[in-house]
Amino acid sequence: VKSDGTSIGTVGGGAIEEEVIEEGIGRIHSGENGTKEYLLSNKKESVKGDVTVVPMSCSGRVTVFYEVHGKLPNVYVFGGGHVGHALLYHLKPLNFFTVLVDNRDEFANKGANPNASQIILSKYDDYSKNFNPPDDSFFVILTHGHAYDYIIAKNIYLKEREFPYVGAIASKSKAASIVRKLKEELGEDINLSKFYSPVGLKIGGSTAEEIALGIAAEIQSVYYQHLKKVE
């Protein structure tokens, strides 16, 4: 199973195939190896332990071992509008697992954003407060509201972890406002050395696609700098 949901080979087709692909994508995201058991049944059965019931008439049990090879670093994109859509397009051929988070139905779907590895429809505050991203994760904040941008940045820094990249689309004055509020609420000693705002390399151009290209280039640059430091 690849991060985009495509797969090679089969575990039998049908509903079990869909379950295994979905689980595989999730494990690429988390980097977690392990086994999972499936009960194939059209009947409503009570099961014990971590067993997933799959509606298939062939019956029986299937145990699948998942092993993640070459885990990709996660890029969380908050906001699937024009710039977010273009950024996901630019990141798709690169070595990243992209997670799109949006609070709007019309953007949090594969029709609107087909290039995201995973799509999550959620309130920004709820998701950014409760998720547990891997340490090598990248974050790009591109929502449709300044208040959303700030609360996401705040929730990321409240995790008190050294993520390699936290980027937020903003004018210079808006970026300064975010920095000021973070210091006011989280303390003057907060480490904002990995906070990139205004986000993206200044490569020229002002369209959504050009801005997104600058962001993708900045992420790629920071990724390889970070890789050298941890090797």
N, C-alpha and C positions, 0 to 999 in steps of 0.2 A: 504494500500500500504506500502510495506517495502522498505528500502533503496536500496536493490538489484533489485527492480523492480517487485518482486513477489507480488501477491495480494490475498486477500481472498474475496469471493463474486464477485458481478458484478454490473455494472451500465447499462448493456444492450448489451455489447459486441461490436465488430466492431471498427470503427474509434473512436467513443466517448470513448471507453474503453482505447484505446491507448493514447488519449489526457489526460484523467484523471490520468492515471498512470504516464505519463511524468510530468504533473503538480504536482502530489503528491511527486515525487522524488525531484523536485525542491524546494518544500516547506519544506520537511525534511531538505534539505540543508540550507535553509534560516531561518527556524523556524517560518515562517509567517502563521498565520491562516487567513481565509477569504473565500469569495464566488467568484465564477467565473461562468459566463453565456456562454452557447454554443448554437449556432444556427445550427440545423441539416438541411442541404440543399445541393443539387447538383447544384444549380444555383449560378451564381456569383451575390451576393447581397451586396449592400452597407449597412454597419451596423454602428450604433452610439455607442459610449462608449466602454467599455472593454468587447467586445463580440468576441468570437472565432468561426469562421465558420468551421463546421465539414462536410466533404463531405459524407452525408448519405441521401438516398432517402426517409426515413421514415418521414422527416420534423418535425418541432416543435422546441421548446426551452427546454433546460435543465439547471437548476441551481444547482451547486455542492458546498457544504460547506466543506472546508478543515480545519481539526483541527489536529495539530501536537502533538503527545504524546511522551514524553521522547526524546526530540531532542538530537541527537548525536553530539558530537563535531566533527568538520571537520578536516581532515588531508589532506593538499594539497601536493601532490607528484609531483614535477617538474622533469620529466624525466622517461620514461617508459621502459628503457633498462633493463639489467640483474638484477641490484640491485633493481630498481624500481618495476619491475615485481615480484620479490621475496618478497619485502616489502608489496605490495598489497595483496599477498597470505597470509602472516602472519597476516595482520591487518583485513582481512575479517571476522574471527569469533569473533573479539573483538568489543567493543562498539564505533566504529568510522564510520563516513561517509567519505569515501575516494574520493578525487577529483584528477584525474590524468590530468596533463597538459603537453603536448608535442607538439613540432613544426614539428614533422615528421609523415606523414600519416601512415607509417608502424607500428608505436607504438601506435598511438592515435586511437585505435579501440578495440572493444570487443574481436575480434579474438586473438589479440596479448596480451591483458591485460583484461581477463574476470573477474577479481576479483575487479576491480575498481567500486565504486558506481556510479561515473559520470566521463565521459571522455571529455576533451576539447582540440581541435586542434587549437593551436594559437601560434603566435610568443611570446616568453617568455617575452620580454620587454613590449609588448602591454598588455598582460593579467595581469602581475604582477603590472603594473602601474595603470590599470583601475579597477581592481576588488575590491570589498568591503567585505572582509571576516568578519565573526563574531568575537567578542573579544576573544572567547575561542578557536580559531583556532590554529592548529599545522602546521608547514611547514617543508618539507624535500626536500632539493635541491640536485638533483642527475643527473644533465644534462650531456651532452657529451662535454661540453666546459667550461673552466674556466671563460671566459668572460660572458657566460650566467649565471653561478653561481653567479658571483658578481652582475650583474645588477638586478637579482631577489632579492638577499639579500638587496641591496640598496633600491629597490622599496618598499619592505616590511617595512624597517625602516623609509622610508620617510613618511609612514602613521602615524608615531608618536603615536603608540598605544602599550600597554603592552601585547603583545601576550605571552602565556606561553612557547612557544618552537619554535625556528628557528634553524633547523639543516642543515648542509652542509657537504657532503662527501668531504674529503680533507686529504692530508698529513699535518703534523704539520706545515711545511713551507708554504704550500698553505693557510692553515687556518690563519696563522699569516699575510699573505699578504692581505687576505680579511679584517681582523680586521684593519690593518693599513690603507687601502684605505677607509674604512667606516669612520674612525676617521678623515682622511684628508678631505673627502668630506662633511661629515655631522657634524663634530665638535668633539673635544676631549671629550665632556661631554655626548656623546651618550651612552645610557644604553645597554650594550651588555651582561648583566648577564644571559639572556635567549638564548644566541647564543651558540649552541652546535656544535663545529667543532674542530677536527675530530668528526664526528657524530657516535653515537651508544655506547652501553656499551661494554667493552672489555671482551667478554665472551670466546674468543678463536676462531680460524678458520679464513680462508681468502677467502672462496668461496663467491659468490654473495649471496647465501642462508644464509650462516652463518653471513655475514655482515648485511644482512637485518634483521635477527633474533635479533641481538644486537640493531639495530635501533628501532625495534618494542618494545623490552624490555625497552629501554630508554624512549620511548614515553609513554608507559604504566606507568612507574614509575613516570614520571613528571606529567602525567594526574592526578594520585591519590594524589600527593603532592599538586597540584594546587587546586584540589577539596576540600581538607581539609582547604585551606586558604580562600576560598570563602564561605564556609558553615557558 
